[in-house]
Amino acid sequence: MLAIYDWFGYDLPIKDRYRLIKAAGFDGILMWWSDGFDRGDYRSGPQLAREAGLFIENIHTPIQNQNNLWLDNLAGEALADCYLQCVADCAEFEIPTMVVHLPNDDYPHNRLGLDRIKMITEKAEQLGVNVALENLRNFTNLTYVLEQVDSKRVGFCYDCCHHNNYCPDTDLLSLYGSRLMALHLHDNSGEHNQHRLPFDGRVDWSIAMKKIVKTGYSGATALEPMNWDYQNLPAEEFLQRAYERAKGLEALRSIAKMIERSEKAQEKFAPGTSQHTLGKNRIKALYIASALIGDVTKDFTEDELEKAVAPIASLINKSEKAQSKLKQSTWQYKMLEENLNALHIASPLLSKALKDKHEGT
């Protein structure tokens, strides 16, 4: 499932915005939940999105006053009340998750702020709403809250670009992947160094998606780009590019899962056996496929590329045969569909890389 942040730029009526998102191919949205940034009547959004055939992955709570949460004054109380209302709104509009920015680390955590978080947690538990805390310039505060609040309703929203920009040496997904509730996928570089389309910056998407797969996260592949560096593109073209990039990320997720399963199966066979050799070749081919989709700069030899062709072709053939015997409603059919989508993206990239080798380009 592919989703995109709904307030991605452009001056568009909200109904047209959702129509274009759906027409581009997306299944769902991340919804900005405030009248800020010229949003207007945001509470009509859930109905309009669903009428357009889109599901709502989560809402993003207001961010303008995020640093007030620890403050012992009316501004701090007002922000806590705002988040409590967002919990109630999620329950009312049947939206599973809300994303929250904790204060930046320039605003050290305190007991009052933690008490407010616990109050929000209690309401979230009562109403069955997830509260996903996003990583920004707030690693100390994020760590503190996730360690202090032990609730299945409070977890982590992983923003890969913020991770890359603000704490690249900390393995956030190893620390908090078991509590992952939401994704914000976008790239860095450009004028703002964030919110670019995936593959237009410095994020290593092969590694990022592999780490996301290891967490066991089953939610949507969710993009959070803005049109800041793409204002020459019409909205339709921006969304179409975003959709193609989202398909690439979804393919990387699928291939990472295939690698994970193949490596576990490999353990059953003794080195030197035909099964072990076949498995080894398949795993190598999948790593090459992942690198090619992820646009990783790696100089594979012509021999490595040629040896990857047969395992990828075999996986496509076997997956298609297996899928033909399954009902479309089964999880196995859907898994094979995802695998085939990924392999059909990888196969022409492998052919192109091999052709470039032959031609010396």
N, C-alpha and C positions, 0 to 999 in steps of 0.2 A: 504494500500500500504506500502511495506517494502523497505527501502533503506539502503545502507551502504557506508561509506567513501571508495573511491576506492584505496587510497594509504595506505592500512592497514598493510604494511610490506611484506616481501618475495621478492626475486629477480625473478620477473616474467615479461615476455613481456606483454605490455598493452593489446594486443588482447587476450592472454590467461587469463589474469586477469579478463576481462569482461566476457569471456566465463564461467569461474569458478563461478563468482558472480551470473550469470544467472542460471547456473546449480544447485547452492545451493538453489535457490528458490526466490531470491530477484527480485523485480520489477524495482528498480532504484538505482542510485548512487549519492553520494556527490562527486564532482570532485575537486581535488587539482589543482589549476590554476597557475602553475609556473614551471619553469624548475629546481627549487631547489629540494633538497632531491633526486637527481638523477632521476627526473621525465623525463627529455628529452623533446621530442616534444609533449607538452601537448595540443597544438591546434588541433592535430589530434584526440584527445580523444572523442569529441562529436559525430563525425561520427562513430567511432569504437564502442562506447557504444550503439548507436542507431541501428547499424547493428547487435549487439548482442541481441537486444530486450529490452534494458534498457532505462528508461527515466532518465533525469538529473534533480534532485531536486534543486540543487544549485551548485555554485562553491565556493571554499574557496580561498580568495585572499592571496597573499604572506604575511608571518608573520615575516620574518627575521628582517625587519626594522620597525616594527609596532610603536616603540616609537619615530620615527622621525617626526610624523605627526604634532606635535606642534612646531617643531624647525624652527627658522628663518634663514635657510641656504639652500644650494643646496640639501642637503639630504632630507630636509622637502619638498621641491618643487618636487623632484624626486618621493617621495612616493605618494604625491597628484596626480601627473601625472599618476603613476601606477594605482591608484584606478580609475581615469577617464578612462583609457584604459580598465580596467576590466568592467566598465559599458558598454562601446562600444562593448566589446567582448560578453557580455551577450546578447545584442541586436542582434549582428551579428549571433550568434550561437543559438538564440532562447532559452536561459536559463533564467528562471524567476527571479532568486535571486542570489546575491553575499553576502558572509559572510565576515565581516571585524573585525579585532582586533583593538580596540582603544588602545592608549598608556596606560601602567600601571599607577597606581596612584602615583608612584614615579616621574612621569612626569606630573605636574599639567596642567590642561587645560588653554588655553588662547584665546584671540580674533583671533589671526592669525589662530590657529587650527580650531576654529569654522567657520571662513570664508572659509577655505578649505572644511570643511564638507558641508557647504551650497553650494559651487560650485559643489561638487560631487552630492548633492541632486538635484540641478537644472538639471544636465545632466541626472540623473536617471529619473526624472519626464518627461523630453523631450522624452526619449527613452523607457519608460515603464518598468524600471528595479527596483526591490526591493533591498534595501541595508539593510542587517540584521547585527546589531552590537552585537557581542558576549560578554557574561560576562566572565571575567577572574579575575585577580587582579586589576580590573579597575572600581570598583563600582562607585566611585566619578565621574570619567570621563564619564562613561556610563550614569549615572543619568543626568549629566550636558547636554550632547548632546541630549538625548531624550526629555528633558524638553525645550531645546532651539530650536530644529528643529521640527516644527509641519508639517509633511508631511506624506501622506499615503504611500510614497515610502521609508521611513526610519523607521525601526522598530528594533525588538529584535530577536536575535538568542539565545535560551535558551540551555545552556550546564549544564546538571544536576550534573555532577561530579565536574565541576569547582565551581558550586554553593555550593555543599556539602563541598568542600575543603576550599574555600576562604571567603564565607560570608553566612554560614549556618543559621544565625539568622535573615536574611533579606528575606522576602517573595517576591522574584523577580517576580513570576508569578502573584501575586496580584497587584504588582506595574505596570508591563509592559505586562501582558498577553494579553491585548487588542491590542497590537502592535506585537504580536508574528508572526514571518515569517519563522522560521527555528528551527529545533531541532538537538542537538548533544547528543545522549544518550549513555553513557558508565559508567563504575563503577570505584570506587577507590580501595585503598589498593594495595598490590603488590609492586614491586621495585620502580615504578614510581608514585604510588598513583593516577593513572588516566589511562584512555583508556583501562580498562579491560572490558571483556564481562559483560553485565548486569547479575546480581545475583551472581557475584563473588566478590563483595565488600560490602560496608556499606550503599549504597543508599537504601532507603525504596521505592521500586518501586510501591507499591500499592498507597502510598500517592502521589508520583511524577506524576504518570499517571492520578490520579484523579484530581490533580491541573491543569494538561495540558488540560484535558477534559473541565474543568470549563472555560477555556479561549475561548472555541469555535473554537480552532485551527483545521483545516481540512486537513493539509498537511500530508506527509508520516511519519510513525514511522521510524525515521532515526538514525542508529547506527554510532558511530565514534570510534570503537575499534582499537587497534593496537596489533600486535602479540608479543609485548615485553616480556610478561610473558607466552607465549605459543609457544616458538620457537621449542619445541620438537614436535609440531603438524605439519603435512603436511598442506599446504594451503587449500586443499579440506576439511579436517576435521575442521580446524579453521572456515572456512566459513559456514560449516554445523552447527557447534555449534552456531555461530553467528545468523544464520537463525532461529534456534529453540528458541534462547533467544528473538529474535525480535518478533516471534509469541507470546511468552509469554507477551511481552509488549503490543502488539496489543490486546491481549485478555484482559489485564487489562484495556485498553482504552475502549473496548466494554462493559465490565462489569460496569465500572464507568458510562458510558452513560445509561446503563440499570437501575442502582441504581438511577441516577438523574431523569429519567422518572418515575420510580416507586414511588419515594418520592413525586413527583408532583401529581401523580394520587392519592396517599394516602390521600392527603389533601381534596379530594372531599368526603371522607367517614367518617361518625361519628364513634368515638371509640365505640367498643362493637358490631358493625355490622360484619356480616360474611365477607363482602368485605374488611373492615379495617383489620380484623385478617389475611385474606389471604395475603393482601398486606404487612403487618408487617412481616409475616413469609417469604415471598419472598425476602424482603429487607435484612432480617437477613441472609438468605441463600446466597444471592449475596455478602454480606460483607465477609462471611466465604470463599466463592469461591475466592474472590479477595485476601484474606490473604494467602490462600493455593498456588495460582499461584505466588504471590509475595514472597513466601518463608518467610513469616513473622513468627517470633518465637512467637506463642501465643498458650496457652494451652486451646484449646476448650474442653469442656466437651463432654463425649460420647453422652449425651442427645442433646446437641447443634448440633453435627454432624449428628445424626440420624434425627433430625427435618429438617435439610437442604436437605436431599436426595430427598424427595418428591417434594419440590418446584423447584429444579434444573431439575428433570425428567419432571415435568409438563411444564416448560419453553421450554425444548427441544422438547417435543411432540407438543405443541402449535405452536412453531416457524416453525417446519417442515411442519405442516399442512397448516399454513398461507403461507409459501413460495411456496408450491406446486401449489397454485392458482395464482401466480404472474409470470409475464414475467421477464426473467433474466436481461433485460435492465433497469428495474425500480429501483429507489433508495430504495424502500421498500424491494425488493429482496436482494439487496446488503447489506442493513442494517441487515436483518435477517441472511444472510450468515456470516457476521462478528459475530453476536451474537452466532450463532450455533458453529462456530469455537471456540469461547471462552468457551462456555458451555461444549463442548466436551473435552477441555483441563481440565476444572475444575472437571468434573464428576469422572474420574478415580483417581484424587488427593483426592477427598472427600472419595471415597471408600477405598483408601489406608490409609487415616488418621483414618477412622473408624475401619479398620482392625487392625491397630497398637494399637488402644485403647483396642480393644477386647483382643489382645494378650499381652497387658501391656507393649509394647515397646515404 
